[in-house]
């Protein structure tokens, strides 16, 4: 099983600042990596797939990068609606696995 | 608009069974794999199961293998999760999700249904 490790667990950021979230895979997943956003009481929402492709309707301030074992989600200028928990997921191997999540909170 | 609506959650005793359903609309249901993902209270996301578009292929997390069965009724646009021998650790919100084809990431999610396993 591929273990996905996200860091940091919590990120405190002021509105308008940049946020950088990391996701590491225990073995290569190529570019088969997705990012999701989850707000309290809501279902997750797909943000990024293929490591760097934004899903439909996702604002350009969200960007993804990386391949192999190291991935990054960057939010260029945090808006109030971006404070949430973010999860990465690999879809290169079975079983599918998620990272433990990074909570982005208001500083 | 693509929509997924889960139902069937509730309170069940340890060792009991429950059947979840997910009604899909707004897309050609039979063309896409579908997944179940769960989230225990205060915890992260855990993949449970995926079923191929035809229903012939399924895969399960080790934590549920042999206890849970995923199936689909394509003419009725409905996904099911039969959960048997339930344990306290199965307590979670269960989400159904439409998967991309052929890569299995979840591009649309339902709102979830809550399963509580407790005596």
Interface residues (C-beta under 8 A of the other chain):
Chain A: X32 X34 X36 X38 X42 X43 X44 X45 X46 X49 X50 X55 X87 X89 X91 X94 X95 X96 X97 X98 X99 X100 X101
Chain B: X35 X37 X44 X45 X46 X47 X50 X59 X61 X62 X95 X100 X103 X104 X105 X106 X107 X108 X109 X110 X111 X112
